[in-house]
Amino acid sequence: MNLAAFLSYVAVANVSPGPNAIISMSNAGRYELKKSIRFNIGISAGVFFVMLLCSVFSLTVVRVFPSVQPVLIWIGAGYILWLAYQTWISKPVEGGGKETSGSLFLQGALLQFVNPNTILYGISVFATFIVPFYQSLLHLALFSAFLSAAAFVGTGCWTLFGSFFRGFVNRHFKLVNGILTGLLVYCAVSLVW
């Protein structure tokens, strides 16, 4: 496994503005820290279960159709390049949204099962970086736990530094987008090279 590419992809995917990051940043402005962290813990729990499902799906596809693995790697690299393009053209996101009610933990967890970013991230990270090298259920569970922890750290940063990141990204979004895009392109190229 190309550890540098894997860790770069995980880092970029978890700090890039997406539904999880934006809602976490928004929660930081609407709720006290303790309450908004519940949402992040929910995200982490949801990511863990979605990653388990994605790992089993990727492993099943590779075992049943071993010749599809190179195709999955190319698809994963293509998806990463699409993310790079979306990152490059993205503009700063403003604003908070409405107050939410109910359990923030449950909202964070359930969001992962309908969040296409999380699902595609899970399939691409397992099919391209993990399953070609690790196929035991223990390894897949450990990687799922690692990816869940990475999601918690990423969204936790958006929560803790929501005001700072919002201002910085809005002022320097081209620079931030350029760095994130470069890291994603590196990941995609390293997969197929």
Protein Blocks (a to p, Z undefined) as FASTA:
>chain_A
ZZklmmmmmmmmmmpccfklmmmmmmmmmmcfklmmmmmmmmmmmmmmmmmmmmmmmmmm
mmmmmmlmmmmmmmmmmmmmmmmmmmmmpccdedjbjcdedjfklmmmmmmmmmmklmmm
mmmmmmmmmmmmoccfklmmmmmmmmmmmmmmmmmmmmmmmmmmmmmmmmmmmmmmmmmm
mmmmmmmmmmmZZ
